Amino acid sequence: MKNINKTNRIIKNYKEKGLTLLEALISTAIVGIGFIAVFQLVNFSVNSINVSAERTKINYITTMIAEDILGSRDSLMNTNPDRNTIAINEYGEPVNPDGSRSSKVKFPEWLESTGWTAGQANAVCSSNKGKFLKKADIESVYLNSNDNLGSPENKVSRWNQIIGEDRYLKCQNNKDIKSVKVYKICDSGTGCLAPPNATVNDELYIGRVQINTSGGKKRKFLYFQADYIFKR
């Protein structure tokens, strides 16, 4: 009987000794592997949220540019709106008071010949890449607006502030191209793109907004009808 009681005490003491060093190491390894998986999941979630936010901003900005062009398609370049005597006739052409065709060009026509690109060819990103160190560095997007200039110039100035200064979109390198181009389609094919259908005699202007992010890996293109000039 004494031997049995002694054996029971030995077993009880053995159970109360706790974990061995090997068991503790194994438990620590298992917990560590679990934390690594959690950290990787958090990192993936953060990157996914960042990419999703950039895509949302790109959609808004490309739409903004298209709306700027469509809303000002009959506005003339290099023309003071307070002194403007040029009208847009029923064909969509800018004409002088005597009815003759004006040498002034509309916003889509100017973009067709000149286009717009953020930054420079060798420096697409702004110098500070949209990072403002203090509140005084943040300037209004309408800072360079001028009442003596027409809507097109002020629209382009706002593009330079919002997109060219990387205020809302991140810019990594020169592959992050941000540009606006308008293509002209007409029947002659001279100075413009020939239409697929030979019966199209009018002038059609197709706008294209391109925004690249993530070092050029993510690309967004938006095509839209910028203007339409009927043939007389």
N, C-alpha and C positions, 0 to 999 in steps of 0.2 A: 504494500500500500504506500509505503514511504517512497519507494522507487517511482511509483506512478505519479505521485504528487511532485516529486523532484523533476520528473520529465515534463510535466505540464508547466511548471515554472520556467524551465529552460525554453520551452516552445513559446511561452508568453513573452519572455524577455527578448527572444529572437525577433518576434513580430514587432516589438516596440522599438527596435533599433533604427527603423526608418529606411530610407533609400541608400543604396550603395553608391559609390562614386561613379561606377559605370552607368548605372541607371540614371543618375543625375545628368551625366554627359549626353546620354541618348535623348533624354527629355529636352535638354537645352537645344540640341541639334534639331529636333522636330519643331520646337517653337520658333527657332531661327529661320528654318525653311518656310514656315507659315508667314513670318513677318516679311521675308523677302518677296513672297508672292503678293502680299498686300501692298508693299511699296511699289512693285511693278505695276499693279493694277491702278494705284493712285496716279503714277506717272503717266500711264496710258490714258487715264481719264482726263488729266490736265491737258495733255496734248490734243485729245479729241475735242475738248471744249474750246481750246485755242483755235484749232482748224475750223471748227464750226462757226466761231465768232468771226473769223476772217472772211469766210465764205458769205456770211450774212451781210457783213459790211460791204463786200465787193458787189453783191446784188443790189444793195441800196445805192451805191455810188454809180454803178453803170446805169441804173435806171435814172438817177439824177442827171447824169450827163445827157442821156437821150431826151429827157424832158426839157432840159435847157435848150437843146438844139431845136426841138419841135416847137417849143414855146416862143422862140425868137427866129424862126426860119424866114420871116419876112422882114427882119431887122437888117439894116445896112451897116457894113463895116466902114470905119473911119468917117462917121457921120454924126454930127451933133444933133440929137433928136429935137432940140428946141429950134434949130434953124433948118431943119430938113424940109425940102420942097419936092422931094422925090416920092412918088407913090408906087404902089404895086397894082398893076392892071389885072384884068380878069384872067390873063394867061399865067399869072404868077411872076411876071417880069417887072423889074424896077424901071420906071419910065420918068422922063423929065416932064415939067408942066406942059410942054408942047406935044407930048405923046410919044416922043422919040425914045429909043432905048438908052438908058443911062449907063454910064461907065462904072457906076457903083455896083458892088457885088453884095449879095445877101450872105448871111451867116453860113449856110451849107456850101455855097459856092466858094467862099474863102477857105473853108475846111477842106474842100476838094483839092484846092491848089496848094495849100500850105500845111494843113493838118495841125495836130497838137501832140506833143510828147512831154511827159514829166521829166524834169531834170535835163541833163546833157548826155551826149553820146557816151562820154567816158565817166560820167558820174550820175547815174540814174537816181541813187538815193541822196537825200538831203544831207547836209553836213552833220546835223545833230540827230538824223533819223527819227524825227518827231519827238525826241525826248527833251522836255523843257525842265531845266533845273530849278527854276523859280517862277512864280506867278507872273512877274514882270516880263518874262520872255514870251508869254502867250499873247499873240496879237489877233485882232479881229479878222475873220475871213473876208471882210469887206473893207479892209484897211486901204487897199489900193484902188477902190472904186472911185470913179470920176463922173460927176454929173454931166460933164461936157462930152463924154464918150457914150456910145450907144450900148445897148444891151449885150451884143456879142463880146465886146472888149471886157465888160465887167464880168461876164460869165467866165471868160478865159482867165481873168484875174483871180476869180474865186477858185477855179480848178487848180491854179498854181498854189494857192494858199492851202487848200484842203488836201490835194493829191500830191502836188510837187513837194510840199514840205513834210509829207508822210505823217500827217496829223492823226489819221485814223487807221491807215493800213501800214503794216510793218514792211520794211524794205531791207532785204538781206544783201543783195548784190546787184550788179548791172543786168542780170537776167530778169529782174522784176520790172518788166516793161509796163508802162501805163501810157496808152496812146489813144488818140481819136483820129479817125480817117473817114473821109467821105468819097465814095466812088460815083462817077457820073456815067450813066448809060444813055446813049443816043443812037439814032439810026445811022449816022455817017461813020461812026467809029473813029473819027478824027478828033484826037484830044479827049477821047472818052472810050468807054467799053462798048463794043457792039452788042445789041440785044440779041437774045436767042431767037426772037421772032422778028422777021423782017418787016412786019406790019406795024411795029411800034415806032412811031415817029416823034413822040414827045421826049423830053429830057427827064430822066429819073435819077434821083440822088439817093444812094444807099449809104447809110452811116454805119460805121463799125467802131465799137468801143472794145479795147483789149486791155485787160489787167492781169498781170502775172504776179504771183506771190510765192513764198517758200522757195526762193532761189530759182524761180521759173518753173517749178514742178507743178504748181496749181495755176491753171489758166482759165480765164473767163472771157468769152466773146459774146457780144450782143450786136445783132444786126437789126436795122430798122429803116423804114423809109423816111429819109430826112426832108425831102422836098420833091415837088413834081411841077414841071413847067410845061404847059400845053403848047403844042406847035400851032402857029397861026394858020 
